[in-house]
Amino acid sequence: MAKGADEKPQPTPDYIYFAVGNLEEFFERAKALNCLANDRYHDQEAGQIVKRPWGELSFYVEDPWGNGLCFVDEKTLYTGK
């Protein structure tokens, strides 16, 4: 057996962000897969499409391995500028 083959995967320590042109389609797919985040971020529902305080339109999910993912409408992507 290869080294690490029997080890349990560890989730990433931070969110992975995806800028997408069809946010609603990704949201509907995540909803169908029952992976929308149940938490609240910045006093907002994480698992709903919401305009975040910095202007991004986004929602959060958790993949089967516990990784946090965020899908952002590419037209509202915050770049720090």
Chimera marker file (.cmm) of the C-alpha trace (Angstrom):
<marker_set name="trace">
<marker id="1" x="0.000" y="0.000" z="0.000" r="1" g="1" b="0" radius="0.5"/>
<marker id="2" x="1.294" y="3.472" z="-0.851" r="1" g="1" b="0" radius="0.5"/>
<marker id="3" x="2.385" y="5.732" z="1.971" r="1" g="1" b="0" radius="0.5"/>
<marker id="4" x="-0.594" y="7.713" z="3.232" r="1" g="1" b="0" radius="0.5"/>
<marker id="5" x="-3.146" y="5.573" z="1.398" r="1" g="1" b="0" radius="0.5"/>
<marker id="6" x="-4.830" y="4.637" z="4.667" r="1" g="1" b="0" radius="0.5"/>
<marker id="7" x="-4.717" y="8.173" z="6.107" r="1" g="1" b="0" radius="0.5"/>
<marker id="8" x="-7.923" y="10.165" z="6.493" r="1" g="1" b="0" radius="0.5"/>
<marker id="9" x="-7.949" y="13.305" z="4.303" r="1" g="1" b="0" radius="0.5"/>
<marker id="10" x="-7.674" y="16.592" z="6.184" r="1" g="1" b="0" radius="0.5"/>
<marker id="11" x="-9.711" y="19.618" z="5.073" r="1" g="1" b="0" radius="0.5"/>
<marker id="12" x="-7.920" y="22.761" z="3.967" r="1" g="1" b="0" radius="0.5"/>
<marker id="13" x="-7.496" y="25.349" z="6.740" r="1" g="1" b="0" radius="0.5"/>
<marker id="14" x="-9.125" y="28.140" z="4.718" r="1" g="1" b="0" radius="0.5"/>
<marker id="15" x="-11.872" y="28.565" z="2.140" r="1" g="1" b="0" radius="0.5"/>
<marker id="16" x="-11.306" y="27.930" z="-1.543" r="1" g="1" b="0" radius="0.5"/>
<marker id="17" x="-12.960" y="30.624" z="-3.666" r="1" g="1" b="0" radius="0.5"/>
<marker id="18" x="-14.387" y="30.209" z="-7.156" r="1" g="1" b="0" radius="0.5"/>
<marker id="19" x="-15.439" y="33.161" z="-9.306" r="1" g="1" b="0" radius="0.5"/>
<marker id="20" x="-18.256" y="31.997" z="-11.573" r="1" g="1" b="0" radius="0.5"/>
<marker id="21" x="-20.401" y="33.590" z="-14.258" r="1" g="1" b="0" radius="0.5"/>
<marker id="22" x="-23.529" y="31.595" z="-13.387" r="1" g="1" b="0" radius="0.5"/>
<marker id="23" x="-23.826" y="31.813" z="-9.603" r="1" g="1" b="0" radius="0.5"/>
<marker id="24" x="-27.493" y="30.796" z="-9.519" r="1" g="1" b="0" radius="0.5"/>
<marker id="25" x="-26.743" y="27.521" z="-11.364" r="1" g="1" b="0" radius="0.5"/>
<marker id="26" x="-23.960" y="26.651" z="-8.907" r="1" g="1" b="0" radius="0.5"/>
<marker id="27" x="-26.267" y="27.496" z="-6.017" r="1" g="1" b="0" radius="0.5"/>
<marker id="28" x="-29.032" y="25.224" z="-7.320" r="1" g="1" b="0" radius="0.5"/>
<marker id="29" x="-26.533" y="22.385" z="-7.810" r="1" g="1" b="0" radius="0.5"/>
<marker id="30" x="-25.123" y="22.822" z="-4.286" r="1" g="1" b="0" radius="0.5"/>
<marker id="31" x="-28.658" y="22.906" z="-2.898" r="1" g="1" b="0" radius="0.5"/>
<marker id="32" x="-29.511" y="19.653" z="-4.725" r="1" g="1" b="0" radius="0.5"/>
<marker id="33" x="-26.353" y="18.066" z="-3.295" r="1" g="1" b="0" radius="0.5"/>
<marker id="34" x="-27.320" y="19.242" z="0.211" r="1" g="1" b="0" radius="0.5"/>
<marker id="35" x="-23.932" y="20.835" z="0.825" r="1" g="1" b="0" radius="0.5"/>
<marker id="36" x="-24.877" y="24.459" z="1.539" r="1" g="1" b="0" radius="0.5"/>
<marker id="37" x="-23.163" y="25.836" z="4.634" r="1" g="1" b="0" radius="0.5"/>
<marker id="38" x="-25.352" y="26.120" z="7.726" r="1" g="1" b="0" radius="0.5"/>
<marker id="39" x="-23.191" y="28.746" z="9.427" r="1" g="1" b="0" radius="0.5"/>
<marker id="40" x="-23.470" y="32.503" z="9.566" r="1" g="1" b="0" radius="0.5"/>
<marker id="41" x="-20.647" y="34.727" z="8.301" r="1" g="1" b="0" radius="0.5"/>
<marker id="42" x="-20.593" y="38.455" z="8.910" r="1" g="1" b="0" radius="0.5"/>
<marker id="43" x="-24.038" y="38.082" z="10.525" r="1" g="1" b="0" radius="0.5"/>
<marker id="44" x="-25.461" y="36.685" z="7.268" r="1" g="1" b="0" radius="0.5"/>
<marker id="45" x="-26.616" y="33.222" z="6.203" r="1" g="1" b="0" radius="0.5"/>
<marker id="46" x="-23.553" y="31.569" z="4.650" r="1" g="1" b="0" radius="0.5"/>
<marker id="47" x="-25.514" y="29.050" z="2.591" r="1" g="1" b="0" radius="0.5"/>
<marker id="48" x="-27.629" y="31.641" z="0.787" r="1" g="1" b="0" radius="0.5"/>
<marker id="49" x="-26.757" y="33.960" z="-2.078" r="1" g="1" b="0" radius="0.5"/>
<marker id="50" x="-26.124" y="37.210" z="-0.256" r="1" g="1" b="0" radius="0.5"/>
<marker id="51" x="-24.356" y="40.489" z="-1.009" r="1" g="1" b="0" radius="0.5"/>
<marker id="52" x="-21.460" y="40.489" z="1.472" r="1" g="1" b="0" radius="0.5"/>
<marker id="53" x="-20.363" y="43.662" z="3.308" r="1" g="1" b="0" radius="0.5"/>
<marker id="54" x="-17.431" y="44.117" z="0.878" r="1" g="1" b="0" radius="0.5"/>
<marker id="55" x="-19.769" y="43.923" z="-2.155" r="1" g="1" b="0" radius="0.5"/>
<marker id="56" x="-19.410" y="40.336" z="-3.334" r="1" g="1" b="0" radius="0.5"/>
<marker id="57" x="-22.493" y="38.303" z="-4.178" r="1" g="1" b="0" radius="0.5"/>
<marker id="58" x="-21.692" y="34.802" z="-2.897" r="1" g="1" b="0" radius="0.5"/>
<marker id="59" x="-22.626" y="31.658" z="-1.008" r="1" g="1" b="0" radius="0.5"/>
<marker id="60" x="-20.671" y="29.048" z="0.970" r="1" g="1" b="0" radius="0.5"/>
<marker id="61" x="-20.700" y="25.244" z="0.877" r="1" g="1" b="0" radius="0.5"/>
<marker id="62" x="-18.864" y="22.385" z="2.551" r="1" g="1" b="0" radius="0.5"/>
<marker id="63" x="-17.635" y="19.514" z="0.395" r="1" g="1" b="0" radius="0.5"/>
<marker id="64" x="-17.810" y="15.849" z="1.543" r="1" g="1" b="0" radius="0.5"/>
<marker id="65" x="-14.279" y="16.055" z="3.002" r="1" g="1" b="0" radius="0.5"/>
<marker id="66" x="-15.019" y="19.135" z="5.115" r="1" g="1" b="0" radius="0.5"/>
<marker id="67" x="-13.416" y="21.723" z="2.844" r="1" g="1" b="0" radius="0.5"/>
<marker id="68" x="-15.036" y="25.137" z="2.882" r="1" g="1" b="0" radius="0.5"/>
<marker id="69" x="-15.825" y="26.489" z="-0.571" r="1" g="1" b="0" radius="0.5"/>
<marker id="70" x="-17.184" y="29.865" z="-1.589" r="1" g="1" b="0" radius="0.5"/>
<marker id="71" x="-18.765" y="30.636" z="-4.941" r="1" g="1" b="0" radius="0.5"/>
<marker id="72" x="-18.700" y="34.304" z="-5.975" r="1" g="1" b="0" radius="0.5"/>
<marker id="73" x="-20.430" y="36.058" z="-8.870" r="1" g="1" b="0" radius="0.5"/>
<marker id="74" x="-17.477" y="37.037" z="-11.072" r="1" g="1" b="0" radius="0.5"/>
<marker id="75" x="-19.027" y="40.461" z="-11.749" r="1" g="1" b="0" radius="0.5"/>
<marker id="76" x="-18.840" y="41.307" z="-8.030" r="1" g="1" b="0" radius="0.5"/>
<marker id="77" x="-15.460" y="39.708" z="-7.218" r="1" g="1" b="0" radius="0.5"/>
<marker id="78" x="-13.584" y="41.715" z="-4.583" r="1" g="1" b="0" radius="0.5"/>
<marker id="79" x="-9.925" y="42.051" z="-5.562" r="1" g="1" b="0" radius="0.5"/>
<marker id="80" x="-8.821" y="44.400" z="-2.785" r="1" g="1" b="0" radius="0.5"/>
<marker id="81" x="-8.644" y="47.410" z="-5.092" r="1" g="1" b="0" radius="0.5"/>
<link id1="1" id2="2" r="1" g="1" b="0" radius="0.2"/>
<link id1="2" id2="3" r="1" g="1" b="0" radius="0.2"/>
<link id1="3" id2="4" r="1" g="1" b="0" radius="0.2"/>
<link id1="4" id2="5" r="1" g="1" b="0" radius="0.2"/>
<link id1="5" id2="6" r="1" g="1" b="0" radius="0.2"/>
<link id1="6" id2="7" r="1" g="1" b="0" radius="0.2"/>
<link id1="7" id2="8" r="1" g="1" b="0" radius="0.2"/>
<link id1="8" id2="9" r="1" g="1" b="0" radius="0.2"/>
<link id1="9" id2="10" r="1" g="1" b="0" radius="0.2"/>
<link id1="10" id2="11" r="1" g="1" b="0" radius="0.2"/>
<link id1="11" id2="12" r="1" g="1" b="0" radius="0.2"/>
<link id1="12" id2="13" r="1" g="1" b="0" radius="0.2"/>
<link id1="13" id2="14" r="1" g="1" b="0" radius="0.2"/>
<link id1="14" id2="15" r="1" g="1" b="0" radius="0.2"/>
<link id1="15" id2="16" r="1" g="1" b="0" radius="0.2"/>
<link id1="16" id2="17" r="1" g="1" b="0" radius="0.2"/>
<link id1="17" id2="18" r="1" g="1" b="0" radius="0.2"/>
<link id1="18" id2="19" r="1" g="1" b="0" radius="0.2"/>
<link id1="19" id2="20" r="1" g="1" b="0" radius="0.2"/>
<link id1="20" id2="21" r="1" g="1" b="0" radius="0.2"/>
<link id1="21" id2="22" r="1" g="1" b="0" radius="0.2"/>
<link id1="22" id2="23" r="1" g="1" b="0" radius="0.2"/>
<link id1="23" id2="24" r="1" g="1" b="0" radius="0.2"/>
<link id1="24" id2="25" r="1" g="1" b="0" radius="0.2"/>
<link id1="25" id2="26" r="1" g="1" b="0" radius="0.2"/>
<link id1="26" id2="27" r="1" g="1" b="0" radius="0.2"/>
<link id1="27" id2="28" r="1" g="1" b="0" radius="0.2"/>
<link id1="28" id2="29" r="1" g="1" b="0" radius="0.2"/>
<link id1="29" id2="30" r="1" g="1" b="0" radius="0.2"/>
<link id1="30" id2="31" r="1" g="1" b="0" radius="0.2"/>
<link id1="31" id2="32" r="1" g="1" b="0" radius="0.2"/>
<link id1="32" id2="33" r="1" g="1" b="0" radius="0.2"/>
<link id1="33" id2="34" r="1" g="1" b="0" radius="0.2"/>
<link id1="34" id2="35" r="1" g="1" b="0" radius="0.2"/>
<link id1="35" id2="36" r="1" g="1" b="0" radius="0.2"/>
<link id1="36" id2="37" r="1" g="1" b="0" radius="0.2"/>
<link id1="37" id2="38" r="1" g="1" b="0" radius="0.2"/>
<link id1="38" id2="39" r="1" g="1" b="0" radius="0.2"/>
<link id1="39" id2="40" r="1" g="1" b="0" radius="0.2"/>
<link id1="40" id2="41" r="1" g="1" b="0" radius="0.2"/>
<link id1="41" id2="42" r="1" g="1" b="0" radius="0.2"/>
<link id1="42" id2="43" r="1" g="1" b="0" radius="0.2"/>
<link id1="43" id2="44" r="1" g="1" b="0" radius="0.2"/>
<link id1="44" id2="45" r="1" g="1" b="0" radius="0.2"/>
<link id1="45" id2="46" r="1" g="1" b="0" radius="0.2"/>
<link id1="46" id2="47" r="1" g="1" b="0" radius="0.2"/>
<link id1="47" id2="48" r="1" g="1" b="0" radius="0.2"/>
<link id1="48" id2="49" r="1" g="1" b="0" radius="0.2"/>
<link id1="49" id2="50" r="1" g="1" b="0" radius="0.2"/>
<link id1="50" id2="51" r="1" g="1" b="0" radius="0.2"/>
<link id1="51" id2="52" r="1" g="1" b="0" radius="0.2"/>
<link id1="52" id2="53" r="1" g="1" b="0" radius="0.2"/>
<link id1="53" id2="54" r="1" g="1" b="0" radius="0.2"/>
<link id1="54" id2="55" r="1" g="1" b="0" radius="0.2"/>
<link id1="55" id2="56" r="1" g="1" b="0" radius="0.2"/>
<link id1="56" id2="57" r="1" g="1" b="0" radius="0.2"/>
<link id1="57" id2="58" r="1" g="1" b="0" radius="0.2"/>
<link id1="58" id2="59" r="1" g="1" b="0" radius="0.2"/>
<link id1="59" id2="60" r="1" g="1" b="0" radius="0.2"/>
<link id1="60" id2="61" r="1" g="1" b="0" radius="0.2"/>
<link id1="61" id2="62" r="1" g="1" b="0" radius="0.2"/>
<link id1="62" id2="63" r="1" g="1" b="0" radius="0.2"/>
<link id1="63" id2="64" r="1" g="1" b="0" radius="0.2"/>
<link id1="64" id2="65" r="1" g="1" b="0" radius="0.2"/>
<link id1="65" id2="66" r="1" g="1" b="0" radius="0.2"/>
<link id1="66" id2="67" r="1" g="1" b="0" radius="0.2"/>
<link id1="67" id2="68" r="1" g="1" b="0" radius="0.2"/>
<link id1="68" id2="69" r="1" g="1" b="0" radius="0.2"/>
<link id1="69" id2="70" r="1" g="1" b="0" radius="0.2"/>
<link id1="70" id2="71" r="1" g="1" b="0" radius="0.2"/>
<link id1="71" id2="72" r="1" g="1" b="0" radius="0.2"/>
<link id1="72" id2="73" r="1" g="1" b="0" radius="0.2"/>
<link id1="73" id2="74" r="1" g="1" b="0" radius="0.2"/>
<link id1="74" id2="75" r="1" g="1" b="0" radius="0.2"/>
<link id1="75" id2="76" r="1" g="1" b="0" radius="0.2"/>
<link id1="76" id2="77" r="1" g="1" b="0" radius="0.2"/>
<link id1="77" id2="78" r="1" g="1" b="0" radius="0.2"/>
<link id1="78" id2="79" r="1" g="1" b="0" radius="0.2"/>
<link id1="79" id2="80" r="1" g="1" b="0" radius="0.2"/>
<link id1="80" id2="81" r="1" g="1" b="0" radius="0.2"/>
</marker_set>
